[in-house]
Amino acid sequence: MKGQSFIKRLGFALHGLRLAVARERSLRTHLLAATALLAVLLATRPAPLWWALLALTVGLVLVAELFNSALETLLDHLHPDQHPEIGAAKDIAAGAVLVACAVAVLAGAAFLLDGLA
Ligand SMILES: Nc1ncnc2c1ncn2[C@@H]1O[C@H](COP(=O)(O)OP(=O)(O)OP(=O)(O)O)[C@@H](O)[C@H]1O
């Protein structure tokens, strides 16, 4: 399947996004949080740097969540049985999402503190 046109590859990527949204409740929760943050940004109209910083952190969370979902899907397909190493791989991927969320929370807290100052 190498050498596909850009439009086809874009279609594959959009298909992946649709699948992930349909299958992963935590991704839907993060998308909801991102929408709420967008509403806050539109209401408060902070400096462009805040838009960039918060967009980066939200993007980090969503990308981590998507990779986590892709890995879980692959592992469950290749190795449906229980194995400690499968559990370890899933937990490490979940750890990546947790780190991304912690960064997003820190950025959100800095944004709130800046607003109060
Ligand atoms: N095949 C397996 N072998 C060993 N441990 C597993 C296996 N599958 C899951 N686990 C353990 O159970 C935890 C939860 O697994 P699960 O696949 O339900 O992930 P989840 O993050 O809850 O996913 P979901 O997004 O589907 O809710 C994993 O992080 C891992 O510790």
The ligand as an ORCA input file, in Angstrom:
! r2SCAN-3c Opt
* xyz 0 1
  N      -3.496     -8.708     27.481
  C      -3.162     -8.205     28.663
  N      -2.242     -8.796     29.428
  C      -1.911     -8.299     30.638
  N      -2.425     -7.172     31.168
  C      -3.345     -6.513     30.445
  C      -3.775     -6.998     29.161
  N      -4.697     -6.145     28.679
  C      -4.829     -5.191     29.605
  N      -4.033     -5.400     30.664
  C      -3.895     -4.549     31.853
  O      -5.134     -3.915     32.107
  C      -4.998     -2.495     31.953
  C      -6.232     -1.945     31.271
  O      -6.302     -2.507     29.979
  P      -7.304     -2.008     28.899
  O      -6.996     -2.666     27.608
  O      -8.702     -2.127     29.429
  O      -6.830     -0.509     28.845
  P      -7.629      0.810     29.106
  O      -6.600      1.894     29.198
  O      -8.595      0.648     30.238
  O      -8.321      0.843     27.708
  P      -9.691      1.415     27.190
  O      -9.269      2.662     26.487
  O     -10.120      0.316     26.278
  O     -10.601      1.638     28.386
  C      -3.716     -2.289     31.134
  O      -3.141     -1.047     31.341
  C      -2.876     -3.440     31.647
  O      -2.297     -3.098     32.882
*
